[in-house]
Amino acid sequence: MFKFTKKFGKDESGAVTVDWVVLTAAVVALAGAAYTSIQTGATGLTASTSTYMGLQAPE
């Protein structure tokens, strides 16, 4: 049983998977933050454009 525990402690086959999961989660979080930032700016620009266009008199 001691051999098995020692061998299990040295086994690193799952370590790469954990690294990729953490890296992927970070990328998804950054993408979500960027999307939120762009969406907020786009909504403000759309509202400003709509207000400007609504005040223009047709010729």
C-alpha positions, 0 to 999 in steps of 0.5 A, a space after each residue: 500500500 505504501 508503494 501505491 501511495 508513493 507512486 500515486 504522489 509522483 504521477 503527474 498525468 492529470 496536472 496538464 489537464 488542471 492547467 488547461 482548465 484554469 487557463 481556459 477559465 481565465 480566457 473565458 472570464 477575460 472575454 466576458 469582461 471585454 464583451 461587457 465593456 464593448 456592449 456598454 459602449 455600443 449601447 451608449 453610442 446607439 442611444 446618442 445616435 438615435 437622439 441625434 437622428 430624432 432631432 434632425 428635420 427632414 428636408 
